[in-house]
Amino acid sequence: MNLKKWLAPVLVGILAIGIAGCGTDSSSKEIRIGATAGPHAEVVEAVAKEAAKEGINVKVVEFSDYVTPDKALAEGDLDLNSYQHVPFMENFNKNNNANLVSIGKTILLPMGLYSNQYKDLATVPNGASVAIPNDPTNGGRALLLLQQAGLIQLKDGGSPKSTVADITSNPKNLQIKELEAAQIARSLNDVDIALVNTNYALNAGLNPLKDAVVVESKDSPYANVFVVRQGDENNETIKKLLAVYQSDATKKFVEDTFKGSIIPAF
């Protein structure tokens, strides 16, 4: 009997089985998701643990600003991100010739108006300094909150695209200072009023329900979303990850962890 002729097909079969065993399906591929440090990253880390139970391998990449996670996603360094609302995403697309799309809601972090000096807005003096985010959509959001608080009025009632130039009434002659969103909570001692996004407020030890003088109303259009590159909307693994995010387990985690300062938007 020719031993070589007998072993050859056996070895080929073993090799084929070994190669097949090394293959990976879409769910075993590492999914890289970007999130800003704080609540977004905390929730996504919890989601990653739940997703692992379903065989989805999630790598959470934390960022300290709002722009870099979108750039990383647009350039293919991330598979998706979770930290922004639709107006911010649309503005990023416009300014960067990008094609990012939302595939589902996540959480709402209501913006708050904070002051270390004035808990009654009627006592805010003329010429008081007010810090708002310097990015276009969060800047407009802050101006809308100032209007909700009765401190200013905006042209045509205001919109997410409103700018300081759209202020039509400013009876206290508030001095608006536009700062990077991440810096505003740390500037509370340097200004009279600060409009702070909740993720940065919590990082600074502020609770919007307890510490804010005014908080966005619950019908705010600024719910945050899962964002992917156009064309990945139907990626099965990402859709499964979204389902994990929008599950009862995640809802309970958000409610237990943040005690109402962050609201599930799904």
N, C-alpha and C positions, 0 to 999 in steps of 0.2 A: 504493500500500500504506500502511495506517495504522500508522506506526511505534510509536505509543503502545500500540495493541492488541497488537502483536507483542512489545514489551518487557515489558509488564505481567506475563504468566505467567512469563517468564524471571526477572525480578527476584524474584517471589514464590518461585520454586524455589530461587534462590540464597540468599534470606533463610532459607528453611526448612532448607537444608543447614547454614547458619552456626549457626542455633539448635541444631540437632542436634549439631553439632560441639562446642558449648559445654557440653553435658550431661556429667555425671560419673556413673560407676557407683560402687557402694559401696566398691570397693577403692581408688578415688582420693581418697575423703574422708579428711581427716586424722583419725586415731585418736589420741585423747589418753589416755595411760596414766600414772598416778601411781605413783611409787616413792620409798621413803625413800633419802636420800643414802647412798652406800656400795655394798655388793655388789648390792643389789636394782637400783639405778639402773644400775650397771655392766653387769649381765647384760641388763637391758632395752635398754640402748643397743646392745649387741651384737645382740640380737634385732631391733631396729629396722633395723639395717644389712642383716641377712639378709632381713627382710620387704620392704625396698625393692626387692630383686631380683625379688620377686614382685608388684611394683606396689602394695604396701601402704605408705601414707604414715603413719608413726608419729611423734608428738610426745611426748617423754618429759618429764614434769613432776616435778621433784624436791621432796621435802618433808623437813623436819627433825624431824618428830614423827610419832606413830602415829595420831592422831585425825583430823587435817585431811584426809588423803587419802580417808578414808571419807566425811567430810562433803562433800568436793568431788564425790565420785562420786554420793552420794545426791542432791545438789542439781543434778546434770546437768552440772557443769563438767568432768568426766572421763567417758570411755567405759568405763574399767576401771582397776583398780589391781593392783599386784603387790608385796606386802610383808608380808602377814599370814597367820596360820594361822586355821583354822576357829573354834577357841574364841574368839579375839579378835573375829572378824567377828560371831559369834553374840551376843557381849556388846554390841557396838556396835549391832546391830539391836534388841536388847532395850531398851537405854537411850535410843535415838534414834527409836524407832518407824520403823525403816528396813527395807528389803527387799533387802538385798544377798545375793548367792548366789555360791558357788564353782563354777567350771567346770573346774578341773583343777589338778593339783599342779605346783609349780615347783622350789624348792630347800629344803633343810633347813639352817638355820643353828643348830647346836647351842649352847645356852646353856652358859656356863662359870662355874665358881667360881674367882675370882682373889684373890690376896693378895700384897702386896709384902713381907710379913713372915713368913708361915707357908707353907712348902711341904709340911709334914707336919701334917695336921689334928690329930694327937694332941697337938701342942704349942700349939694354940689355947687361950688362957687363959680362965678364967671371966670373964664379963662382956664378952667381945669384941663389938665393933660389927660389924653385918652390914648391908650395903645391898642392898635388893631393889627391883625396879620397883614403882611405886605403882599401875599399871593392873591391874585385877582378874585378867585371864588370865595375864599375864606374872608377876604376883605369885604366883599359885598355882603356876606353872611353876617359879619360883625356890624356893619352899618344897619342892616335890617333889625338886628337885636337892639341897637341904640335907638332906632325908631320905635320898636316895640316898647322900649323903656320910657318913651316920651321925651327923649333928650334932643332928638333931631327929627327933621322930616326930609324925605327923599323925593326926587322928581318922579312923578307918575306912580307914587306909592312904593317905589323901589323894586329891585329884583336881585338875583344872585350876581348880576353883572354890574350892579351899582358901584360907583367909585366916589371918592371924596368930592369930586367935581359935581356930583349929582345931589349934594346936600342943598336943599332949598330953604331950610329954616334951621338956625342954630342959635336959639335964644340965649344960651349961656356962653356963646363964643368958645366952645370946646376946641382945644388945640389937639388935632388928630396927629398921632405919631404912628407911622407904619413900620412895624418891626417884623423880623422873622418869627413865624408862629412859635417855634420852639423856645424863643427867648422871652416871650411875653410874661409867662408866669414868674420868671426870675426878676422881672422888672417892676413888680408890684410896689416895691418901696420907692421907686423912682417916678411913678406916675400916680395920678389920682384915681384913674379907672383903667382897667385892663379887660379886654375881651379875649377869653382864653378857651381854646379847644379842650375838650374834656380829657383826652389822653395826656396832654401836657399838664393840665390842672392836677390830675391824679398823681402824676410823677412828682409834682411839687407839694404833695400832701394836701391838696385842696379837694373837697367833695362838692360837686355842683349843687347837690340837694341841700347841703348844710351851709356852705360858705358863699355861694353866689348870691348877689343882690337880686339879679334877674336871670332866668334861664329860658332858653328857647322853648316855645310851646311844643306840646307832644305831637302836633301835626306837621312838624318841620319836614321839609322835603329833603333833608340832608342825611338820609339813611345811607350807611356805607354799604359797599358792594364787593363781590368777587369780580376781579377784572382779569381778562386774558387777552392774548393777541387775536385779532380777527382771524377766523379759520379754526380756532381751537374751541369754539363754543360747544361742539358736540364730542369733544374728547371724552371717552367713557370714564377714564380714571378721574378726570377733573370733575365730571358730573357726579360721580360717586362721592368725591370729597365734599362737594357742595351739599349733597344730601346729608352727609355726616355733620356738617356745620349746622344745617337747618333742622337738626334733630332735637328731640326732647331732652337728650342728655346734655347737649350744648346749651340749650335754653336754661336748664337747671343750673349749669355751671355759671352762666352769666348772672343769673338772679342771685345765686348764693354768694358769689364772689364780690359783686359790685353793689349789692344792696339797693338797686334801683337807680344808681347814678349812671348806669349804662343800660340801654333797653334793647332786648332782642327785636329785630325789625322783620323777622320772618314768621 
